[in-house]
């Protein structure tokens, strides 16, 4: 890895790992669950509690062989989310939400036998507003636009390679289209849910990177990440919204670059958000106001990041 304007070298792990967890977390911060874009009744509030567990024992660089020996990244992330649906304006439904993750790194974190310093804690707060341009509940047809703003409120210390917070603002522009393939909301039916995201990152101006001349202050810049998600839920119990589903997610982009003012030069971190993930999920109302769901996922291809061996999520949503 060379600086663009000098022959000096820095270690890929030293640069990449400082930013890598933040990139991975950002790319998955707005992962879509089945039924997220079914319009709730006007005036309703929804409180959701998640727990996301992720484990990896492989790092896949942009080129060369995977690093598996002495490699481990494992996180346990509870998430709290509040959603409010307002009264429609001119027949157009809209609402707001707040999402707050709490990040814990479980056990030792390693890359190629080298330990990765880490600090858990409160993650970055996500603020969001959304609206539907199409909302036809009986036909199960929805077109939704959502904006997410990630605010750098999370725990961050440049002395750690892995942090709960990213120390930068992030924007996510999201569009979703949901359509019943057969049946309707009152009968057994299957839907297709398609979602596209564009993530636009601010800079992290408080990084430390290792160089041949010691640790240097640096700025992390990241190219946009793009994500496509698809779910095929089979709703076998319309009365309880009970479903089973298969899904896929593809992200690409997210090239990371650090600029070191002391050298007046930049370097490619080697970090990317290029991954393909397969998913399965199931959920149902267990009472008129309580919905439970679970999801299991696994990365099948990654370049420039940790490859998730297993992702498991449980979620409870309370309507009031």
ChimeraX commands (.cxc) that place a marker at each C-alpha (Angstrom):
marker #1 position 0.00,0.00,0.00 radius 0.5
marker #1 position 1.70,3.22,-1.12 radius 0.5
marker #1 position 0.98,6.84,-0.52 radius 0.5
marker #1 position -0.06,8.50,-3.75 radius 0.5
marker #1 position 2.63,11.19,-3.60 radius 0.5
marker #1 position 5.47,9.48,-1.76 radius 0.5
marker #1 position 7.14,6.09,-1.59 radius 0.5
marker #1 position 6.34,5.68,2.08 radius 0.5
marker #1 position 4.35,2.64,3.15 radius 0.5
marker #1 position 1.89,1.98,5.93 radius 0.5
marker #1 position 0.39,-1.28,7.13 radius 0.5
marker #1 position -2.96,-2.28,5.67 radius 0.5
marker #1 position -4.15,-3.54,9.03 radius 0.5
marker #1 position -3.11,-0.36,10.81 radius 0.5
marker #1 position -5.13,1.82,8.47 radius 0.5
marker #1 position -7.95,-0.48,7.49 radius 0.5
marker #1 position -8.87,-1.82,10.90 radius 0.5
marker #1 position -9.22,1.62,12.42 radius 0.5
marker #1 position -12.09,2.32,10.04 radius 0.5
marker #1 position -13.30,-1.12,9.11 radius 0.5
marker #1 position -15.89,-1.77,11.79 radius 0.5
marker #1 position -17.43,1.62,11.22 radius 0.5
marker #1 position -17.77,0.92,7.52 radius 0.5
marker #1 position -19.32,-2.47,8.10 radius 0.5
marker #1 position -21.69,-1.14,10.72 radius 0.5
marker #1 position -22.73,1.76,8.50 radius 0.5
marker #1 position -23.52,-0.51,5.62 radius 0.5
marker #1 position -25.86,-2.61,7.77 radius 0.5
marker #1 position -27.35,0.12,9.94 radius 0.5
marker #1 position -30.51,0.32,7.88 radius 0.5
marker #1 position -30.93,-3.30,6.89 radius 0.5
marker #1 position -34.53,-3.93,6.00 radius 0.5
marker #1 position -36.69,-6.42,7.84 radius 0.5
marker #1 position -39.71,-8.05,6.21 radius 0.5
marker #1 position -42.80,-5.83,6.35 radius 0.5
marker #1 position -40.95,-2.65,7.31 radius 0.5
marker #1 position -42.81,-0.71,4.63 radius 0.5
marker #1 position -46.36,-1.80,5.34 radius 0.5
marker #1 position -48.09,1.47,6.26 radius 0.5
marker #1 position -49.11,1.44,9.96 radius 0.5
marker #1 position -52.34,3.15,11.11 radius 0.5
marker #1 position -52.17,6.94,11.45 radius 0.5
marker #1 position -51.16,8.10,14.91 radius 0.5
marker #1 position -49.64,4.77,15.90 radius 0.5
marker #1 position -46.38,4.46,17.84 radius 0.5
marker #1 position -44.07,1.48,17.54 radius 0.5
marker #1 position -41.29,0.66,19.97 radius 0.5
marker #1 position -38.84,-1.99,18.75 radius 0.5
marker #1 position -36.04,-3.78,20.54 radius 0.5
marker #1 position -33.48,-5.83,18.61 radius 0.5
marker #1 position -30.43,-7.86,19.39 radius 0.5
marker #1 position -27.94,-8.46,16.58 radius 0.5
marker #1 position -25.16,-11.02,17.01 radius 0.5
marker #1 position -22.45,-11.20,14.34 radius 0.5
marker #1 position -19.37,-13.44,14.16 radius 0.5
marker #1 position -16.56,-13.67,11.61 radius 0.5
marker #1 position -13.31,-15.62,11.35 radius 0.5
marker #1 position -12.29,-14.52,7.85 radius 0.5
marker #1 position -10.95,-11.28,6.42 radius 0.5
marker #1 position -11.20,-11.00,2.63 radius 0.5
marker #1 position -8.87,-8.37,1.11 radius 0.5
marker #1 position -9.55,-6.71,-2.23 radius 0.5
marker #1 position -6.88,-8.97,-3.76 radius 0.5
marker #1 position -4.99,-12.03,-2.59 radius 0.5
marker #1 position -5.97,-14.84,-0.27 radius 0.5
marker #1 position -8.41,-14.66,2.62 radius 0.5
marker #1 position -6.91,-14.25,6.07 radius 0.5
marker #1 position -8.33,-16.92,8.35 radius 0.5
marker #1 position -5.55,-17.84,10.78 radius 0.5
marker #1 position -5.90,-15.90,14.02 radius 0.5
marker #1 position -8.81,-13.83,12.66 radius 0.5
marker #1 position -11.88,-13.07,14.73 radius 0.5
marker #1 position -14.46,-10.29,14.90 radius 0.5
marker #1 position -17.52,-10.81,17.07 radius 0.5
marker #1 position -20.12,-8.25,18.14 radius 0.5
marker #1 position -23.32,-8.22,20.14 radius 0.5
marker #1 position -25.44,-5.16,19.31 radius 0.5
marker #1 position -28.72,-4.35,21.09 radius 0.5
marker #1 position -30.76,-1.76,19.16 radius 0.5
marker #1 position -33.63,0.43,20.37 radius 0.5
marker #1 position -35.96,2.00,17.78 radius 0.5
marker #1 position -38.96,4.28,18.05 radius 0.5
marker #1 position -41.35,4.91,15.12 radius 0.5
marker #1 position -44.25,7.37,14.96 radius 0.5
marker #1 position -46.80,7.57,12.13 radius 0.5
marker #1 position -48.51,10.97,11.71 radius 0.5
marker #1 position -51.91,11.77,10.26 radius 0.5
marker #1 position -51.64,11.88,6.44 radius 0.5
marker #1 position -51.33,15.21,4.65 radius 0.5
marker #1 position -53.32,15.35,1.41 radius 0.5
marker #1 position -53.66,11.59,1.68 radius 0.5
marker #1 position -49.90,10.98,1.90 radius 0.5
marker #1 position -48.76,9.03,5.00 radius 0.5
marker #1 position -45.48,9.97,6.68 radius 0.5
marker #1 position -43.59,9.47,9.91 radius 0.5
marker #1 position -40.33,9.73,11.82 radius 0.5
marker #1 position -38.10,7.33,13.72 radius 0.5
marker #1 position -35.04,7.23,15.98 radius 0.5
marker #1 position -32.63,4.29,16.10 radius 0.5
marker #1 position -30.03,3.80,18.83 radius 0.5
marker #1 position -27.52,0.90,18.74 radius 0.5
marker #1 position -25.33,-0.16,21.66 radius 0.5
marker #1 position -22.19,-2.01,20.57 radius 0.5
marker #1 position -20.32,-4.72,22.48 radius 0.5
marker #1 position -17.24,-6.53,21.18 radius 0.5
marker #1 position -17.28,-10.01,22.66 radius 0.5
marker #1 position -13.98,-11.70,23.46 radius 0.5
marker #1 position -10.71,-11.03,21.66 radius 0.5
marker #1 position -10.75,-9.35,18.25 radius 0.5
marker #1 position -7.92,-10.40,15.92 radius 0.5
marker #1 position -6.64,-10.15,12.38 radius 0.5
marker #1 position -4.02,-12.62,11.18 radius 0.5
marker #1 position -2.92,-13.36,14.74 radius 0.5
marker #1 position -2.58,-9.70,15.72 radius 0.5
marker #1 position -4.90,-8.30,18.36 radius 0.5
marker #1 position -7.25,-5.45,17.48 radius 0.5
marker #1 position -7.81,-2.94,20.24 radius 0.5
marker #1 position -11.51,-2.24,20.69 radius 0.5
marker #1 position -13.94,-0.10,22.64 radius 0.5
marker #1 position -17.65,-0.78,22.84 radius 0.5
marker #1 position -20.37,1.50,24.09 radius 0.5
marker #1 position -23.16,3.64,22.72 radius 0.5
marker #1 position -23.24,3.67,18.93 radius 0.5
marker #1 position -24.15,6.56,16.65 radius 0.5
marker #1 position -27.77,7.75,16.80 radius 0.5
marker #1 position -29.80,7.49,13.58 radius 0.5
marker #1 position -32.60,9.99,12.86 radius 0.5
marker #1 position -35.05,9.28,10.07 radius 0.5
marker #1 position -38.13,10.55,8.22 radius 0.5
marker #1 position -40.20,8.57,5.72 radius 0.5
marker #1 position -43.23,8.83,3.45 radius 0.5
marker #1 position -45.28,6.68,1.07 radius 0.5
marker #1 position -46.13,7.79,-2.47 radius 0.5
marker #1 position -48.10,4.58,-2.94 radius 0.5
marker #1 position -49.97,2.97,-0.05 radius 0.5
marker #1 position -52.56,0.31,-0.96 radius 0.5
marker #1 position -52.84,-2.01,2.04 radius 0.5
marker #1 position -55.41,-4.42,0.61 radius 0.5
marker #1 position -53.45,-4.92,-2.63 radius 0.5
marker #1 position -50.16,-5.00,-0.63 radius 0.5
marker #1 position -48.58,-2.35,-2.83 radius 0.5
marker #1 position -46.31,0.31,-1.36 radius 0.5
marker #1 position -43.72,2.81,-2.60 radius 0.5
marker #1 position -41.73,4.32,0.26 radius 0.5
marker #1 position -38.98,6.95,0.50 radius 0.5
marker #1 position -36.87,7.19,3.66 radius 0.5
marker #1 position -33.98,9.42,4.72 radius 0.5
marker #1 position -31.58,8.42,7.50 radius 0.5
marker #1 position -29.11,10.78,9.15 radius 0.5
marker #1 position -26.46,9.13,11.33 radius 0.5
marker #1 position -25.16,11.57,13.93 radius 0.5
marker #1 position -21.68,10.99,15.47 radius 0.5
marker #1 position -22.90,10.60,19.05 radius 0.5
marker #1 position -21.28,7.20,19.61 radius 0.5
marker #1 position -18.26,6.25,21.64 radius 0.5
marker #1 position -15.05,6.90,19.67 radius 0.5
marker #1 position -11.36,7.05,20.53 radius 0.5
marker #1 position -8.70,7.19,17.81 radius 0.5
marker #1 position -6.38,5.08,19.95 radius 0.5
marker #1 position -8.61,2.03,19.35 radius 0.5
marker #1 position -8.74,0.06,16.11 radius 0.5
marker #1 position -12.44,-0.79,16.58 radius 0.5
marker #1 position -14.99,1.65,17.96 radius 0.5
marker #1 position -18.72,1.72,18.64 radius 0.5
marker #1 position -19.04,5.09,16.88 radius 0.5
marker #1 position -17.78,6.27,13.49 radius 0.5
marker #1 position -16.99,9.90,14.40 radius 0.5
marker #1 position -18.65,11.29,11.27 radius 0.5
marker #1 position -22.03,12.14,9.83 radius 0.5
marker #1 position -23.59,9.68,7.39 radius 0.5
marker #1 position -26.57,10.02,5.07 radius 0.5
marker #1 position -28.69,7.20,3.67 radius 0.5
marker #1 position -31.24,7.79,0.92 radius 0.5
marker #1 position -33.55,4.79,0.63 radius 0.5
marker #1 position -36.39,3.75,-1.67 radius 0.5
marker #1 position -38.53,0.61,-1.25 radius 0.5
marker #1 position -41.16,-1.02,-3.43 radius 0.5
marker #1 position -43.39,-3.76,-2.02 radius 0.5
marker #1 position -45.86,-5.73,-4.16 radius 0.5
marker #1 position -47.95,-8.87,-3.67 radius 0.5
marker #1 position -47.03,-11.51,-6.25 radius 0.5
marker #1 position -50.27,-13.36,-5.55 radius 0.5
marker #1 position -53.13,-13.01,-3.10 radius 0.5
marker #1 position -53.94,-9.93,-1.04 radius 0.5
marker #1 position -53.70,-8.74,2.56 radius 0.5
marker #1 position -56.74,-10.82,3.61 radius 0.5
marker #1 position -55.58,-14.08,2.01 radius 0.5
marker #1 position -52.47,-16.21,2.00 radius 0.5
marker #1 position -50.03,-14.32,-0.21 radius 0.5
marker #1 position -46.41,-13.88,-1.28 radius 0.5
marker #1 position -44.75,-10.50,-1.65 radius 0.5
marker #1 position -41.61,-9.13,-3.20 radius 0.5
marker #1 position -39.86,-6.34,-1.31 radius 0.5
marker #1 position -37.11,-4.45,-3.15 radius 0.5
marker #1 position -34.98,-1.78,-1.48 radius 0.5
marker #1 position -32.17,0.43,-2.73 radius 0.5
marker #1 position -29.87,2.57,-0.57 radius 0.5
marker #1 position -27.22,5.18,-1.27 radius 0.5
marker #1 position -24.92,5.92,1.69 radius 0.5
marker #1 position -23.03,9.22,1.62 radius 0.5
marker #1 position -20.31,9.60,4.25 radius 0.5
marker #1 position -18.79,12.61,5.92 radius 0.5
marker #1 position -15.12,12.57,6.87 radius 0.5
marker #1 position -13.60,11.27,10.09 radius 0.5
marker #1 position -11.00,13.94,10.85 radius 0.5
marker #1 position -9.65,12.26,13.98 radius 0.5
marker #1 position -7.83,9.07,13.04 radius 0.5
marker #1 position -4.43,7.69,13.94 radius 0.5
marker #1 position -2.56,5.51,11.45 radius 0.5
marker #1 position 0.73,3.65,11.90 radius 0.5
marker #1 position 3.57,4.66,9.59 radius 0.5
marker #1 position 7.32,4.06,9.44 radius 0.5
marker #1 position 7.64,7.37,11.29 radius 0.5
marker #1 position 5.23,6.49,14.07 radius 0.5
marker #1 position 1.52,7.14,14.53 radius 0.5
marker #1 position 0.19,10.07,12.54 radius 0.5
marker #1 position -3.08,12.01,12.64 radius 0.5
marker #1 position -5.16,11.40,9.53 radius 0.5
marker #1 position -8.54,11.98,7.90 radius 0.5
marker #1 position -10.66,9.09,6.65 radius 0.5
marker #1 position -12.63,9.65,3.46 radius 0.5
marker #1 position -15.01,7.02,2.14 radius 0.5
marker #1 position -16.66,6.74,-1.26 radius 0.5
marker #1 position -20.41,6.20,-1.41 radius 0.5
marker #1 position -21.80,2.76,-0.64 radius 0.5
marker #1 position -24.76,1.38,-2.58 radius 0.5
marker #1 position -26.98,-1.43,-1.38 radius 0.5
marker #1 position -29.71,-3.53,-2.98 radius 0.5
marker #1 position -31.92,-5.71,-0.77 radius 0.5
marker #1 position -34.68,-8.12,-1.69 radius 0.5
marker #1 position -37.09,-10.22,0.38 radius 0.5
marker #1 position -39.62,-12.85,-0.73 radius 0.5
marker #1 position -41.95,-13.33,2.25 radius 0.5
marker #1 position -44.68,-15.97,2.17 radius 0.5
marker #1 position -47.49,-14.79,4.46 radius 0.5
marker #1 position -49.12,-18.02,5.60 radius 0.5
marker #1 position -51.29,-16.41,8.30 radius 0.5
marker #1 position -52.86,-13.10,7.22 radius 0.5
marker #1 position -54.64,-12.74,10.56 radius 0.5
marker #1 position -51.32,-12.59,12.46 radius 0.5
marker #1 position -49.10,-11.41,9.57 radius 0.5
marker #1 position -47.17,-14.67,10.09 radius 0.5
marker #1 position -44.49,-15.19,7.45 radius 0.5
marker #1 position -41.38,-17.05,6.42 radius 0.5
marker #1 position -38.99,-15.40,3.97 radius 0.5
marker #1 position -35.76,-15.68,2.03 radius 0.5
marker #1 position -33.69,-12.66,1.11 radius 0.5
marker #1 position -30.47,-11.34,-0.36 radius 0.5
marker #1 position -28.41,-8.18,0.09 radius 0.5
marker #1 position -25.67,-6.80,-2.14 radius 0.5
marker #1 position -23.50,-3.82,-1.20 radius 0.5
marker #1 position -20.72,-2.29,-3.24 radius 0.5
marker #1 position -18.46,0.76,-3.15 radius 0.5
marker #1 position -17.21,2.26,0.10 radius 0.5
marker #1 position -13.55,2.61,-0.91 radius 0.5
marker #1 position -11.67,4.09,2.04 radius 0.5
marker #1 position -8.81,6.58,1.76 radius 0.5
marker #1 position -6.78,8.24,4.49 radius 0.5
marker #1 position -5.11,11.60,4.08 radius 0.5
marker #1 position -2.12,12.31,6.35 radius 0.5
marker #1 position -1.45,16.06,6.61 radius 0.5
marker #1 position 2.08,15.56,7.95 radius 0.5
marker #1 position 3.04,13.87,4.68 radius 0.5
marker #1 position 0.65,15.74,2.40 radius 0.5
marker #1 position -0.32,12.35,0.96 radius 0.5
marker #1 position -3.16,9.83,0.76 radius 0.5
marker #1 position -3.38,6.04,0.95 radius 0.5
marker #1 position -5.99,3.44,0.09 radius 0.5
marker #1 position -7.06,1.72,3.33 radius 0.5
marker #1 position -7.98,-1.48,1.52 radius 0.5
marker #1 position -11.41,-1.31,3.16 radius 0.5
marker #1 position -14.52,-1.68,1.01 radius 0.5
marker #1 position -18.23,-2.37,1.51 radius 0.5
marker #1 position -18.41,-5.01,-1.21 radius 0.5
marker #1 position -20.37,-8.01,0.00 radius 0.5
marker #1 position -23.18,-10.40,-0.87 radius 0.5
marker #1 position -25.34,-11.86,1.89 radius 0.5
marker #1 position -28.09,-14.51,1.96 radius 0.5
marker #1 position -30.87,-14.36,4.57 radius 0.5
marker #1 position -33.81,-16.25,6.00 radius 0.5
marker #1 position -36.41,-14.84,8.39 radius 0.5
marker #1 position -39.72,-15.55,10.10 radius 0.5
marker #1 position -42.16,-13.52,12.18 radius 0.5
marker #1 position -45.71,-13.18,13.48 radius 0.5
marker #1 position -47.93,-11.21,15.84 radius 0.5
marker #1 position -48.20,-13.14,19.10 radius 0.5
marker #1 position -50.80,-10.73,20.47 radius 0.5
marker #1 position -52.76,-7.87,18.87 radius 0.5
marker #1 position -49.96,-5.39,19.72 radius 0.5
marker #1 position -46.78,-7.50,19.92 radius 0.5
marker #1 position -44.85,-8.75,16.87 radius 0.5
marker #1 position -41.86,-11.09,17.14 radius 0.5
marker #1 position -39.38,-11.97,14.39 radius 0.5
marker #1 position -35.98,-13.56,13.85 radius 0.5
marker #1 position -33.41,-13.49,11.05 radius 0.5
marker #1 position -30.35,-15.58,10.18 radius 0.5
marker #1 position -27.83,-14.44,7.55 radius 0.5
marker #1 position -24.42,-15.32,6.15 radius 0.5
marker #1 position -22.02,-13.57,3.75 radius 0.5
marker #1 position -21.24,-15.59,0.63 radius 0.5
marker #1 position -18.79,-13.11,-0.92 radius 0.5
marker #1 position -16.79,-10.20,0.50 radius 0.5
marker #1 position -13.98,-7.98,-0.77 radius 0.5
marker #1 position -12.20,-5.54,1.51 radius 0.5
marker #1 position -13.72,-6.55,4.82 radius 0.5
marker #1 position -14.60,-9.20,7.38 radius 0.5
marker #1 position -16.78,-12.01,6.01 radius 0.5
marker #1 position -19.74,-12.69,8.29 radius 0.5
marker #1 position -19.96,-16.38,9.13 radius 0.5
marker #1 position -23.23,-15.93,11.02 radius 0.5
marker #1 position -25.58,-13.03,11.71 radius 0.5
marker #1 position -28.51,-13.66,14.04 radius 0.5
marker #1 position -31.18,-11.15,14.97 radius 0.5
marker #1 position -34.19,-11.32,17.23 radius 0.5
marker #1 position -36.70,-8.47,17.25 radius 0.5
marker #1 position -39.78,-7.47,19.22 radius 0.5
marker #1 position -42.11,-4.69,18.08 radius 0.5
marker #1 position -44.73,-3.24,20.43 radius 0.5
marker #1 position -47.56,-1.17,18.87 radius 0.5
marker #1 position -49.39,1.41,20.98 radius 0.5
marker link #1:1,2 radius 0.2
marker link #1:2,3 radius 0.2
marker link #1:3,4 radius 0.2
marker link #1:4,5 radius 0.2
marker link #1:5,6 radius 0.2
marker link #1:6,7 radius 0.2
marker link #1:7,8 radius 0.2
marker link #1:8,9 radius 0.2
marker link #1:9,10 radius 0.2
marker link #1:10,11 radius 0.2
marker link #1:11,12 radius 0.2
marker link #1:12,13 radius 0.2
marker link #1:13,14 radius 0.2
marker link #1:14,15 radius 0.2
marker link #1:15,16 radius 0.2
marker link #1:16,17 radius 0.2
marker link #1:17,18 radius 0.2
marker link #1:18,19 radius 0.2
marker link #1:19,20 radius 0.2
marker link #1:20,21 radius 0.2
marker link #1:21,22 radius 0.2
marker link #1:22,23 radius 0.2
marker link #1:23,24 radius 0.2
marker link #1:24,25 radius 0.2
marker link #1:25,26 radius 0.2
marker link #1:26,27 radius 0.2
marker link #1:27,28 radius 0.2
marker link #1:28,29 radius 0.2
marker link #1:29,30 radius 0.2
marker link #1:30,31 radius 0.2
marker link #1:31,32 radius 0.2
marker link #1:32,33 radius 0.2
marker link #1:33,34 radius 0.2
marker link #1:34,35 radius 0.2
marker link #1:35,36 radius 0.2
marker link #1:36,37 radius 0.2
marker link #1:37,38 radius 0.2
marker link #1:38,39 radius 0.2
marker link #1:39,40 radius 0.2
marker link #1:40,41 radius 0.2
marker link #1:41,42 radius 0.2
marker link #1:42,43 radius 0.2
marker link #1:43,44 radius 0.2
marker link #1:44,45 radius 0.2
marker link #1:45,46 radius 0.2
marker link #1:46,47 radius 0.2
marker link #1:47,48 radius 0.2
marker link #1:48,49 radius 0.2
marker link #1:49,50 radius 0.2
marker link #1:50,51 radius 0.2
marker link #1:51,52 radius 0.2
marker link #1:52,53 radius 0.2
marker link #1:53,54 radius 0.2
marker link #1:54,55 radius 0.2
marker link #1:55,56 radius 0.2
marker link #1:56,57 radius 0.2
marker link #1:57,58 radius 0.2
marker link #1:58,59 radius 0.2
marker link #1:59,60 radius 0.2
marker link #1:60,61 radius 0.2
marker link #1:61,62 radius 0.2
marker link #1:62,63 radius 0.2
marker link #1:63,64 radius 0.2
marker link #1:64,65 radius 0.2
marker link #1:65,66 radius 0.2
marker link #1:66,67 radius 0.2
marker link #1:67,68 radius 0.2
marker link #1:68,69 radius 0.2
marker link #1:69,70 radius 0.2
marker link #1:70,71 radius 0.2
marker link #1:71,72 radius 0.2
marker link #1:72,73 radius 0.2
marker link #1:73,74 radius 0.2
marker link #1:74,75 radius 0.2
marker link #1:75,76 radius 0.2
marker link #1:76,77 radius 0.2
marker link #1:77,78 radius 0.2
marker link #1:78,79 radius 0.2
marker link #1:79,80 radius 0.2
marker link #1:80,81 radius 0.2
marker link #1:81,82 radius 0.2
marker link #1:82,83 radius 0.2
marker link #1:83,84 radius 0.2
marker link #1:84,85 radius 0.2
marker link #1:85,86 radius 0.2
marker link #1:86,87 radius 0.2
marker link #1:87,88 radius 0.2
marker link #1:88,89 radius 0.2
marker link #1:89,90 radius 0.2
marker link #1:90,91 radius 0.2
marker link #1:91,92 radius 0.2
marker link #1:92,93 radius 0.2
marker link #1:93,94 radius 0.2
marker link #1:94,95 radius 0.2
marker link #1:95,96 radius 0.2
marker link #1:96,97 radius 0.2
marker link #1:97,98 radius 0.2
marker link #1:98,99 radius 0.2
marker link #1:99,100 radius 0.2
marker link #1:100,101 radius 0.2
marker link #1:101,102 radius 0.2
marker link #1:102,103 radius 0.2
marker link #1:103,104 radius 0.2
marker link #1:104,105 radius 0.2
marker link #1:105,106 radius 0.2
marker link #1:106,107 radius 0.2
marker link #1:107,108 radius 0.2
marker link #1:108,109 radius 0.2
marker link #1:109,110 radius 0.2
marker link #1:110,111 radius 0.2
marker link #1:111,112 radius 0.2
marker link #1:112,113 radius 0.2
marker link #1:113,114 radius 0.2
marker link #1:114,115 radius 0.2
marker link #1:115,116 radius 0.2
marker link #1:116,117 radius 0.2
marker link #1:117,118 radius 0.2
marker link #1:118,119 radius 0.2
marker link #1:119,120 radius 0.2
marker link #1:120,121 radius 0.2
marker link #1:121,122 radius 0.2
marker link #1:122,123 radius 0.2
marker link #1:123,124 radius 0.2
marker link #1:124,125 radius 0.2
marker link #1:125,126 radius 0.2
marker link #1:126,127 radius 0.2
marker link #1:127,128 radius 0.2
marker link #1:128,129 radius 0.2
marker link #1:129,130 radius 0.2
marker link #1:130,131 radius 0.2
marker link #1:131,132 radius 0.2
marker link #1:132,133 radius 0.2
marker link #1:133,134 radius 0.2
marker link #1:134,135 radius 0.2
marker link #1:135,136 radius 0.2
marker link #1:136,137 radius 0.2
marker link #1:137,138 radius 0.2
marker link #1:138,139 radius 0.2
marker link #1:139,140 radius 0.2
marker link #1:140,141 radius 0.2
marker link #1:141,142 radius 0.2
marker link #1:142,143 radius 0.2
marker link #1:143,144 radius 0.2
marker link #1:144,145 radius 0.2
marker link #1:145,146 radius 0.2
marker link #1:146,147 radius 0.2
marker link #1:147,148 radius 0.2
marker link #1:148,149 radius 0.2
marker link #1:149,150 radius 0.2
marker link #1:150,151 radius 0.2
marker link #1:151,152 radius 0.2
marker link #1:152,153 radius 0.2
marker link #1:153,154 radius 0.2
marker link #1:154,155 radius 0.2
marker link #1:155,156 radius 0.2
marker link #1:156,157 radius 0.2
marker link #1:157,158 radius 0.2
marker link #1:158,159 radius 0.2
marker link #1:159,160 radius 0.2
marker link #1:160,161 radius 0.2
marker link #1:161,162 radius 0.2
marker link #1:162,163 radius 0.2
marker link #1:163,164 radius 0.2
marker link #1:164,165 radius 0.2
marker link #1:165,166 radius 0.2
marker link #1:166,167 radius 0.2
marker link #1:167,168 radius 0.2
marker link #1:168,169 radius 0.2
marker link #1:169,170 radius 0.2
marker link #1:170,171 radius 0.2
marker link #1:171,172 radius 0.2
marker link #1:172,173 radius 0.2
marker link #1:173,174 radius 0.2
marker link #1:174,175 radius 0.2
marker link #1:175,176 radius 0.2
marker link #1:176,177 radius 0.2
marker link #1:177,178 radius 0.2
marker link #1:178,179 radius 0.2
marker link #1:179,180 radius 0.2
marker link #1:180,181 radius 0.2
marker link #1:181,182 radius 0.2
marker link #1:182,183 radius 0.2
marker link #1:183,184 radius 0.2
marker link #1:184,185 radius 0.2
marker link #1:185,186 radius 0.2
marker link #1:186,187 radius 0.2
marker link #1:187,188 radius 0.2
marker link #1:188,189 radius 0.2
marker link #1:189,190 radius 0.2
marker link #1:190,191 radius 0.2
marker link #1:191,192 radius 0.2
marker link #1:192,193 radius 0.2
marker link #1:193,194 radius 0.2
marker link #1:194,195 radius 0.2
marker link #1:195,196 radius 0.2
marker link #1:196,197 radius 0.2
marker link #1:197,198 radius 0.2
marker link #1:198,199 radius 0.2
marker link #1:199,200 radius 0.2
marker link #1:200,201 radius 0.2
marker link #1:201,202 radius 0.2
marker link #1:202,203 radius 0.2
marker link #1:203,204 radius 0.2
marker link #1:204,205 radius 0.2
marker link #1:205,206 radius 0.2
marker link #1:206,207 radius 0.2
marker link #1:207,208 radius 0.2
marker link #1:208,209 radius 0.2
marker link #1:209,210 radius 0.2
marker link #1:210,211 radius 0.2
marker link #1:211,212 radius 0.2
marker link #1:212,213 radius 0.2
marker link #1:213,214 radius 0.2
marker link #1:214,215 radius 0.2
marker link #1:215,216 radius 0.2
marker link #1:216,217 radius 0.2
marker link #1:217,218 radius 0.2
marker link #1:218,219 radius 0.2
marker link #1:219,220 radius 0.2
marker link #1:220,221 radius 0.2
marker link #1:221,222 radius 0.2
marker link #1:222,223 radius 0.2
marker link #1:223,224 radius 0.2
marker link #1:224,225 radius 0.2
marker link #1:225,226 radius 0.2
marker link #1:226,227 radius 0.2
marker link #1:227,228 radius 0.2
marker link #1:228,229 radius 0.2
marker link #1:229,230 radius 0.2
marker link #1:230,231 radius 0.2
marker link #1:231,232 radius 0.2
marker link #1:232,233 radius 0.2
marker link #1:233,234 radius 0.2
marker link #1:234,235 radius 0.2
marker link #1:235,236 radius 0.2
marker link #1:236,237 radius 0.2
marker link #1:237,238 radius 0.2
marker link #1:238,239 radius 0.2
marker link #1:239,240 radius 0.2
marker link #1:240,241 radius 0.2
marker link #1:241,242 radius 0.2
marker link #1:242,243 radius 0.2
marker link #1:243,244 radius 0.2
marker link #1:244,245 radius 0.2
marker link #1:245,246 radius 0.2
marker link #1:246,247 radius 0.2
marker link #1:247,248 radius 0.2
marker link #1:248,249 radius 0.2
marker link #1:249,250 radius 0.2
marker link #1:250,251 radius 0.2
marker link #1:251,252 radius 0.2
marker link #1:252,253 radius 0.2
marker link #1:253,254 radius 0.2
marker link #1:254,255 radius 0.2
marker link #1:255,256 radius 0.2
marker link #1:256,257 radius 0.2
marker link #1:257,258 radius 0.2
marker link #1:258,259 radius 0.2
marker link #1:259,260 radius 0.2
marker link #1:260,261 radius 0.2
marker link #1:261,262 radius 0.2
marker link #1:262,263 radius 0.2
marker link #1:263,264 radius 0.2
marker link #1:264,265 radius 0.2
marker link #1:265,266 radius 0.2
marker link #1:266,267 radius 0.2
marker link #1:267,268 radius 0.2
marker link #1:268,269 radius 0.2
marker link #1:269,270 radius 0.2
marker link #1:270,271 radius 0.2
marker link #1:271,272 radius 0.2
marker link #1:272,273 radius 0.2
marker link #1:273,274 radius 0.2
marker link #1:274,275 radius 0.2
marker link #1:275,276 radius 0.2
marker link #1:276,277 radius 0.2
marker link #1:277,278 radius 0.2
marker link #1:278,279 radius 0.2
marker link #1:279,280 radius 0.2
marker link #1:280,281 radius 0.2
marker link #1:281,282 radius 0.2
marker link #1:282,283 radius 0.2
marker link #1:283,284 radius 0.2
marker link #1:284,285 radius 0.2
marker link #1:285,286 radius 0.2
marker link #1:286,287 radius 0.2
marker link #1:287,288 radius 0.2
marker link #1:288,289 radius 0.2
marker link #1:289,290 radius 0.2
marker link #1:290,291 radius 0.2
marker link #1:291,292 radius 0.2
marker link #1:292,293 radius 0.2
marker link #1:293,294 radius 0.2
marker link #1:294,295 radius 0.2
marker link #1:295,296 radius 0.2
marker link #1:296,297 radius 0.2
marker link #1:297,298 radius 0.2
marker link #1:298,299 radius 0.2
marker link #1:299,300 radius 0.2
marker link #1:300,301 radius 0.2
marker link #1:301,302 radius 0.2
marker link #1:302,303 radius 0.2
marker link #1:303,304 radius 0.2
marker link #1:304,305 radius 0.2
marker link #1:305,306 radius 0.2
marker link #1:306,307 radius 0.2
marker link #1:307,308 radius 0.2
marker link #1:308,309 radius 0.2
marker link #1:309,310 radius 0.2
marker link #1:310,311 radius 0.2
marker link #1:311,312 radius 0.2
marker link #1:312,313 radius 0.2
marker link #1:313,314 radius 0.2
marker link #1:314,315 radius 0.2
marker link #1:315,316 radius 0.2
marker link #1:316,317 radius 0.2
marker link #1:317,318 radius 0.2
marker link #1:318,319 radius 0.2
marker link #1:319,320 radius 0.2
view
